[in-house]
Structure formats: structure tokens, C-alpha cells
Amino acid sequence: MKKITQVQLSFMMFLEFFIWGGWFVTLGTFLGKTLGAEGGEIAMAFSTQSWGAIIAPFIIGLIADRYFNAERILGVLHLVGAMLMYQMYTSDTFSEFYPYVFGYMIAYMPTLALVNSVSFNQMKDPAKEFSLIRVFGTIGWIVAGLLISYLAWDSEASIAEGGLRNTFLMVAIASAVLGVFSFTLPKTPPKVNKDEKLTFGDIIGLDALGLLKDRNFLIFFISSVLICIPLGFYYQNTSPFLVEIGVENSTGKMALGQVSEVLFMLLLPFFFKKFGFKKTIMVGMLAWAVRYVLFAYGNSGELAFLLLTGIALHGICYDFFFVSGQIYTDSKAGEKFKSSAQGLITLATYGVGMLVGFWVAGKITDMNLVGNGAHDWTSIWLFPAGFAVVVLALFAGLFKNEKIEYKE
């Protein structure tokens, strides 16, 4: 891969995840503190990510894979996203805000697959080259969080004055930049003949459903959906929780989770080889339960280290469960169904699983409102902790040991 191409792809990944991390992390705080939204309404806003994940395969399968170059669709979607993000910036009520965030997520979620397509199309050896490109996405997310805290938009005083509104303007500008920049990226033509017959099952990965006949894969599949319910609590509640209990520079501190994601990604091959798939994924599930217990009993004073430890566990939570799961799925699918199987898992987790998770998180949060906008956070966090333990117990008892080779 040419050096100039590597720089282009790295910048693309940086902006792609700078955009996501630049507003999504603080969304719950903005909705609750600035727009006065309730838990159920906040859940609706976060659920747009799941609806975007459900709709994304249709945009990719029906348009990107058949009619237009991926980099051009990427550019158009980010330019549309920039306009929608600006409308979110100017919205003053939740009812005004919601249609724009819904439209934005339908535009944004397909771009996650498109940046991968553009990257892979330029690589001779994706297994070795992709991680060097993808890491700039994580760096972009970290930079967004640090920038928000450096500019003090997430400080108590700034939040009271609507300072978090600036995140949407920042991201709108970044989206416009990436939208224009995308048209300069290397050409990535359609992979499928537009006259080739395409079924509904092809688009959402139904041809991979045969894998569910395998008992172990079925247990893994169900566990993946269920573990996304406590995952919804992390995305939806962590920022409002940290702000409410008085943690300063909370967005910057949450970027510690992405730093740990990079570190544990490097440790994953060793752990996977030494302990196998079942133990690796169980460690990931256990990390979810532990992090929520730490959140339940931590505070912004002497026990602040519990909160930071919980945030730092993100690398284990994400890498040891989701990345391990992708490896397992790849090994079970075989050459014919690799893409379909990954698409099916993505639809089930980020689509169905997290959709339920956001809804449950909203209900539990509203149930534990104690007055004057304050919450009983101990009770809120112990719910997903207990749920994760149940999923872990079910998986440990039902999944039989299976040797899976890690492909480097």
C-alpha cells in the first residue's frame, strides 16, 4: 500500500470515529441537562443507533455494493450527516431533536462498513495492514473526548449554560470535512453486478442462520444478544452518571476506555491462544459485571479510583467479548458465509440486543429517580451487573469447550 494511501485512510478513520465519539458519549447528559429529557426519551435517542444498525445492511447491500463507488456514498452520507448534525445543534426540545438524530444515525451507521470497504480495497494483506489503519479511529475517539474536556464543555457550569450543544457544531464541521475529503479517497467500485439477483436474506445474512443448528454457536448467539442489554447501560448512562455525581472532565476520563481498548487488543491474541475461546469470552462477560459493581459503589471523592478502574475495563469488556466473538464467528462460518455470519451477529447485537438494552436502561433509570433530577445510581448499576452475571452463568454452563485457532 502506498504511503499517501495509508495517510488518506488513517485520516479517514480518525475523522470517522472522532465524529462518533464527539457527540455520542455526552448525548445522555445533553438530553437530560440541556433539553430536560426523561429516561425513556433518552433511551429513544440512543436506540436510533440500533435502528441505524438494522437499516444499514439495506443501504450497503442495495446501493453501495451494486451501483456506486463506496467512497462516493461515504462522502454523500457524511455531507447529509453534517446538515442533520447542525439541525441537532439548533434544536431546543427533545421532540424537535429526535427526528434529526434518527435521520443522522440512518446516515452514519452505514459509513462504519463503508470505511472498512474503502480500506480493505487498498490492502494486499488486510490481516497485517488493517489494524495500523483502524487504530487511528480509536485515536480519533480519544481526541474527541479529551477535546471536549479541555474546552470544559462537560463542566458543571458549562453544561448549565448549554455548553454541550457545541459538540454537535464541532461534529457537523468534522462531518463536512470528511464528506468532502471522501471524494479524494482511492476508488472503491461496486463488488456486485447490479443485474445480479439479490434477496432479502442476502442483505441481512439469513443464509448464515444454518450456523444456529450448531449448539455451541446457538448458545454464543443468544449470549451475544443478552450481553448487549447491560452494554446499553454503559453507553446511555455513564456520562450522565459521572456528571451528576460531580466528576470533573468526565468525557476526557471516559476516553481511558478507548486507551485500554488498544492495549487489550494487543493482549487478545496471547490470551486467546493460551486460554481458548470459552474462557476468553467469559472474562469479557465478567468484566461487564465487575465494572458495574465498581460504578455502583464508586464516587467522585476517595473512591474515584473505582470509577476509573471501571472505565479502564472497557478494553476487556469489548475486546474479549466482541472481538473474540468475531473471530469465533469467522471460524465457524467457512468461506461461503463469512460476510453473512458477521452481518447476522452485528444485526443481532448492535441492532436487536442494544435496542432492548437502551429501552431497559431507560426504564430502570426512570424507576430510580429520587427527586430534583437525582438518581439512585447504586440500584441502577447493580441491575446490569446482576444481568451480566446471569448471562455469564448460562454461557458457562451451556457452552461446551471448543478449540478455535486464532488466525493471525
URWO-V147614 format. One record per residue. N is the residue number from 1. RES is the residue in one small letter. OMEGA is omega as a letter, one per 30 degrees, with the letter a starting at -180 (NA if undefined). Layout:
BEGIN
N | RES | OMEGA
N | RES | OMEGA
END
This chain:
BEGIN
1 | m | a
2 | k | a
3 | k | a
4 | i | l
5 | t | l
6 | q | l
7 | v | l
8 | q | a
9 | l | l
10 | s | l
11 | f | l
12 | m | a
13 | m | l
14 | f | a
15 | l | a
16 | e | a
17 | f | l
18 | f | l
19 | i | a
20 | w | a
21 | g | a
22 | g | l
23 | w | a
24 | f | a
25 | v | a
26 | t | a
27 | l | a
28 | g | l
29 | t | l
30 | f | a
31 | l | a
32 | g | a
33 | k | a
34 | t | a
35 | l | l
36 | g | a
37 | a | l
38 | e | a
39 | g | l
40 | g | l
41 | e | l
42 | i | l
43 | a | l
44 | m | a
45 | a | l
46 | f | a
47 | s | l
48 | t | l
49 | q | l
50 | s | l
51 | w | l
52 | g | l
53 | a | l
54 | i | a
55 | i | a
56 | a | a
57 | p | l
58 | f | l
59 | i | l
60 | i | a
61 | g | a
62 | l | a
63 | i | a
64 | a | a
65 | d | a
66 | r | a
67 | y | a
68 | f | l
69 | n | a
70 | a | a
71 | e | l
72 | r | l
73 | i | l
74 | l | a
75 | g | a
76 | v | a
77 | l | l
78 | h | l
79 | l | l
80 | v | l
81 | g | l
82 | a | l
83 | m | l
84 | l | l
85 | m | l
86 | y | l
87 | q | l
88 | m | l
89 | y | a
90 | t | a
91 | s | a
92 | d | l
93 | t | l
94 | f | a
95 | s | l
96 | e | a
97 | f | a
98 | y | a
99 | p | a
100 | y | l
101 | v | l
102 | f | l
103 | g | a
104 | y | a
105 | m | l
106 | i | l
107 | a | a
108 | y | a
109 | m | l
110 | p | a
111 | t | l
112 | l | l
113 | a | a
114 | l | l
115 | v | l
116 | n | l
117 | s | l
118 | v | a
119 | s | a
120 | f | a
121 | n | a
122 | q | a
123 | m | l
124 | k | a
125 | d | a
126 | p | a
127 | a | a
128 | k | a
129 | e | a
130 | f | a
131 | s | l
132 | l | l
133 | i | a
134 | r | a
135 | v | l
136 | f | l
137 | g | l
138 | t | l
139 | i | l
140 | g | l
141 | w | l
142 | i | a
143 | v | l
144 | a | l
145 | g | l
146 | l | a
147 | l | l
148 | i | l
149 | s | l
150 | y | l
151 | l | l
152 | a | l
153 | w | a
154 | d | l
155 | s | a
156 | e | a
157 | a | a
158 | s | l
159 | i | l
160 | a | l
161 | e | l
162 | g | a
163 | g | a
164 | l | l
165 | r | a
166 | n | a
167 | t | a
168 | f | l
169 | l | l
170 | m | a
171 | v | l
172 | a | l
173 | i | l
174 | a | l
175 | s | l
176 | a | l
177 | v | a
178 | l | l
179 | g | l
180 | v | a
181 | f | a
182 | s | a
183 | f | l
184 | t | a
185 | l | l
186 | p | a
187 | k | l
188 | t | a
189 | p | l
190 | p | a
191 | k | a
192 | v | l
193 | n | a
194 | k | l
195 | d | a
196 | e | a
197 | k | a
198 | l | a
199 | t | l
200 | f | l
201 | g | l
202 | d | a
203 | i | a
204 | i | l
205 | g | a
206 | l | l
207 | d | l
208 | a | a
209 | l | l
210 | g | l
211 | l | a
212 | l | l
213 | k | l
214 | d | a
215 | r | a
216 | n | a
217 | f | l
218 | l | l
219 | i | l
220 | f | a
221 | f | a
222 | i | l
223 | s | l
224 | s | l
225 | v | a
226 | l | a
227 | i | l
228 | c | l
229 | i | l
230 | p | l
231 | l | l
232 | g | l
233 | f | a
234 | y | a
235 | y | a
236 | q | a
237 | n | a
238 | t | a
239 | s | l
240 | p | l
241 | f | a
242 | l | l
243 | v | a
244 | e | a
245 | i | l
246 | g | l
247 | v | l
248 | e | l
249 | n | a
250 | s | a
251 | t | l
252 | g | l
253 | k | l
254 | m | l
255 | a | l
256 | l | l
257 | g | l
258 | q | l
259 | v | l
260 | s | l
261 | e | l
262 | v | a
263 | l | a
264 | f | l
265 | m | l
266 | l | a
267 | l | a
268 | l | a
269 | p | l
270 | f | a
271 | f | a
272 | f | a
273 | k | a
274 | k | a
275 | f | l
276 | g | a
277 | f | a
278 | k | a
279 | k | l
280 | t | a
281 | i | l
282 | m | l
283 | v | l
284 | g | l
285 | m | l
286 | l | a
287 | a | l
288 | w | a
289 | a | a
290 | v | a
291 | r | a
292 | y | l
293 | v | l
294 | l | l
295 | f | a
296 | a | a
297 | y | l
298 | g | l
299 | n | a
300 | s | a
301 | g | a
302 | e | a
303 | l | l
304 | a | a
305 | f | l
306 | l | l
307 | l | a
308 | l | l
309 | t | l
310 | g | l
311 | i | a
312 | a | l
313 | l | a
314 | h | a
315 | g | l
316 | i | a
317 | c | a
318 | y | a
319 | d | a
320 | f | l
321 | f | a
322 | f | a
323 | v | l
324 | s | l
325 | g | l
326 | q | l
327 | i | l
328 | y | l
329 | t | l
330 | d | a
331 | s | a
332 | k | a
333 | a | a
334 | g | a
335 | e | a
336 | k | a
337 | f | a
338 | k | a
339 | s | a
340 | s | a
341 | a | l
342 | q | l
343 | g | l
344 | l | l
345 | i | l
346 | t | l
347 | l | a
348 | a | a
349 | t | a
350 | y | l
351 | g | a
352 | v | a
353 | g | a
354 | m | l
355 | l | l
356 | v | a
357 | g | l
358 | f | a
359 | w | a
360 | v | l
361 | a | l
362 | g | a
363 | k | a
364 | i | l
365 | t | l
366 | d | l
367 | m | a
368 | n | l
369 | l | a
370 | v | l
371 | g | l
372 | n | l
373 | g | a
374 | a | a
375 | h | l
376 | d | a
377 | w | l
378 | t | l
379 | s | a
380 | i | a
381 | w | a
382 | l | l
383 | f | l
384 | p | l
385 | a | l
386 | g | l
387 | f | l
388 | a | l
389 | v | l
390 | v | l
391 | v | l
392 | l | a
393 | a | l
394 | l | a
395 | f | a
396 | a | a
397 | g | a
398 | l | a
399 | f | l
400 | k | a
401 | n | a
402 | e | a
403 | k | l
404 | i | a
405 | e | l
406 | y | a
407 | k | a
408 | e | NA
END
